[in-house]
């Protein structure tokens, strides 16, 4: 196929017409002509497999490079493909150099001196000796027999120069692969270097520095990507929702709150969630902090600890959520928007974080979820003694009175609207009668 306006065209007839009209068609025809049949002509050496007779095959080199480039851009392992291509070039270069060495040895006489290829009757032995000799030369290992003739000196010197050029090319290719791997890793994972240098500059190190390094090592080992929002920010919102849903929807469905929600709603919700990873012994939130997010546990375990930071009051596992008490308005909550518990990560915990504004949007669209959250929050507040039942009853009474007052205002407003409509109808009828009377008086005067 070929691209037309960015769309892949796979119609056979159109592809055929486009290929036959392209400049690559005559070159491809020349590349596959059976030119080795020229060896059958009179006066041509009748040696089977003469390399010069197949020189037209080299016209396929641009197509080979094009195939390599396309495969490199389409494969999921581009660095592995580059390394395989580099090894192919290396083996091919050694093979060609070995062929030239054997041709020079045949010209000088096989086995005439220790430097040339020995005159063995087995063709495989000759090829292996030539390949081994070329490997020693191009790898700059040395340990080859000393040259005896001018042709041998020139050939060996040219081989060493080619080896220097090859080593420079190989080193550059390997360094490019390493740089690409580092760039791919730094695009998703935070770099530990700046944090390490900052801690050293501030004379803070030791245990804290090791904790930071272990956290970053855990991210890489478990393939957790804290910067995935930055990686997806260039996609359209709909496509970004599809990608995020494909990655996180299965984990999101394990949360008890979301099990009954529709798939389309979860696809929109997953864009608002931010993945966060907490290390062992790290506090997710402390009692008394201002609450700005709530958390859903994707993986790991967290402990609700007492003020001493050691005594575990409860353990939260996968699929649970917490932190909603300080975000939603529960009547009688004496803590207000402050955290009511200390949450400590036991091991490495993978959480989803939902901000206060995003939570308000979700709860406004789904009242049943709000009711479920308020019921759970009220139960927790009662258990911790942070719920003022008197204030809750007063708030409910005030809300009921406000609701009744609002209903009374609505009834009064409806009555006023009815009276206004009646007065407007009377006014329109009076104006109509006045217009008819004026019309009759004008008729009498005429």
Secondary structure, DSSP 8 states (H G I E B T S, - for coil): -EEETTEEE--HHHHHHHHHTSTHHHHHHHHHS-GGGGGGSTTS---TT-GGGGGGGGGGHHHHHHHHHHHHHH-S-HHHHHHHHHHHHHHHHHHHHHHHHHHHHHHH-TTSSSSS----S-HHHHHHHHHHHHHHHHTT--------SHHHHHHHHHHHHHHHHHHHHHHHHHHHHHHHHHHHHHHHS--HHHHHHHHHHTT--THHHHHHHHHHHHHHHTT--TTHHHHHTTS-HHHHHHHHHHHHHHHHHTSGGGTTS-HHHHHHHTTT-EEEEE-TT-EEE-TTSB--EEEEEEES-EEEE-TTS--EEEEE-TT-EE--TTTS--TTBTTTTB--SEEEESS-EEEEEEEHHHHHHHHHH-HHHHHHHHHHHHHHHHHHT-B-HHHHHHHHHHHHHHHHHHHHHHHHHHHHHHHHHHHHHHHHHHHHHHHHHHHHHHHHH-
